[in-house]
Amino acid sequence: MRLTGRSLMVRYAAAFALPLLLAGCAGAPKVFGEDPSAKPFVLEETFLGRGVGEGEFRNAVSGSARPFRVRFNGTRMRDGLTLAEDIAYADGEKERHVWRFTRTGSNTYEGRRDDVVGVAHGVVSGNTLRLSYDVKLKTGGSTAQVHFDDTLVLHAPGVVLNKAKVSKFGVAFGTVDIAISMLAKRGG
């Protein structure tokens, strides 16, 4: 059977559309220990004070990994939490991000950060907080807008696992995994 230019174009379009469709159907990443019936994840309590984390960005396309360490400092606000993240990558690069989370309902939050496009939306279900947001990510000398779907699970008091799916145009190209340990709060 001989393929014409048009039939080749249709096959290429179908081959490209299927992964996009499947990626769009994929929900937020599941993290071991999620429990909708558990005590609710309260952002203002979970990230209050200081903490540390170790993580890794994994590029699904190249298979490369970029490990990092992060220090957290959470301060309660009247209607939410300010959370500073100081990130140190294994290759020497450093970043600082400051989140301002506002409680918008009994199980919802909004988050703002300098590099976030618009607002991050958060929903709590039991011991799990899901955050969805777009970021202006610096890559080399340019900036690209990518989407994050974060799943944060409170495993025990002060222990949080964060798994994020990173995508562009609905196609996942990376993951971020962070194990977080919040230090004991004084007087509390």
N, C-alpha and C positions, 0 to 999 in steps of 0.2 A: 504494500500500500504506500503510495507516494503522498507525502504531506505537503500541503501548500503553505504559503506564508501565513495565510489567515488561520489555518488549523494549528500551525505551530504556535501562533500568538495565543490562541484559545487554550492550548495545553499549558503554555508558560503561565498564563493568567490563572488557570485552575491550580497549578502547582504552587503558585505564590499565595493564592487566596486561602487554601486549606490551612497552612500553618497560622495565618492571621486569624482565621475563624477559630481554630483550636486554642490559640493563645488568648483570644477574647473571651472564650468560655471558661478558661481556667480562673478559679477564684483566688482569694488571698491565700498565701501559703499556710499550710497547717503546721502547727508546732506541737511537739509532744507535750502533753499535760494540759491542753485546753479543756476547760470544764465549765460549760454554761451554767451549771447549778452551784458552782463554788462562790465563795465570798467575792463580791465585785472588786474589780481592779479600780482603785481610786488613785488617779494620777497625782493629785496633790499630796497624798500620803506616801505613795510608792517611791516617788523621786524627790522627796523632801530631804535636804541635807546633801552629803557628799557620797560619791560612789565611784567605782572603777569598772571598766569593762575591757574585754579582749574580743576582737572580731576579725573578720576577713571579708573583703569583697572578692567574689569569684566571677570572672568573665566567662559566660557560657559559650561565647564564640571562639575565643582563643584558648580557653582552659586555664588561663593564668589566674593567680591569686595574689591579692595585695593585703597582707596582714596589717593590723593597726591596734593601738591601745587608745582608750578614751577615759577621760576624767569627767565626772558629772558634778554639778553643783545646783541643787534645786532650792528655790526660795518661794515660799507661799505668797501669793497675791490675794487681794480681796476676793476675787472671783476665779482664781485658778492658780497657775504656777509659772514661774520663770525658770527655765532649765538651760544652764550653760553647758556646752559640750566642748571639751578641748581634746582634739584628735591628733595623735602622733602616728604617722605611717612608718612602717619598717624601713622605707626608702629615705626617710628623713623629712619628708613634707609634713607640714603642720597646718591644721585648720581650726577655726573656732566658729561655733554656731550657737546662737542664743535663741531658744524657743520661747514664745509667750503663749501659753495655753490658757484658754478661757472655757469654763464650764458653761455649756449652752442648754443643758437639760439634765435629767436624772442619770442618763447614760450616754451623753454626747459631749464632745469638746470641739473647739476650733483652735488651730494652732497657726501662728505666724512666725516667720523667720525671714531674714533679709534675702536669702536666695530662693525662697519658696514663691512660686507664682500663684497669686491669689491667696487662698486659705486652705490649710490642711483640715480634713474632716476626720474626727475620731468617734468610734462607737464602741461601747463596752458591752461585753456579754460574759457574765461570770468573771473568771480570772483573766480574761483576755481583752486587750485594747487593740482595735484595728484602726490604723491611720492610713489615709489615702491623700497623696499630694503630688504636685509637680515641682521640680527643682531646676534652676538654671545651673547646670553642672559645667565646671571649667574643665576642658579637655585640651591640653596643649595650649595653643595660643587663641583658642576660640571657646565659645560657650554653646552648649546644647541643652535643650529642654527635655528632661526625662521624667518618667512617672514612677513613684514609689508606692507600693502596697506593703505596709509594715504590719506585722502581727507580733504584739508583745504579750507574753504570758508570764503571770506572776506564779512561780513554782513554789515558793516558800517566802516567808517574810524577808524582804531584802534581796531576793534572787529573781531576776527577770531574764528570760530568753527572748531575743528579738530576731525575727527572721523577716527579711524584706525581699520582695521581687522587684527588680528594676526593669522597666520596659520603655520602648519608644515606638510610637505609632501602633501600640497594642501588642508588639512583639517583645517577649522577654529576652533580655540579653545578659542579665546578671542577677546575682543574689548577694545579700549581705546577711551575715550571721554574727550576732553579738551576745556574749554571755556577760550579764551585768550583776555586780554585787554592790548593793547600797550599804554603806557603813552604818552601824548602830547609831541611833540618834541619842544625844545626851538629854537626860531629864525626861525622856518620853518613853 
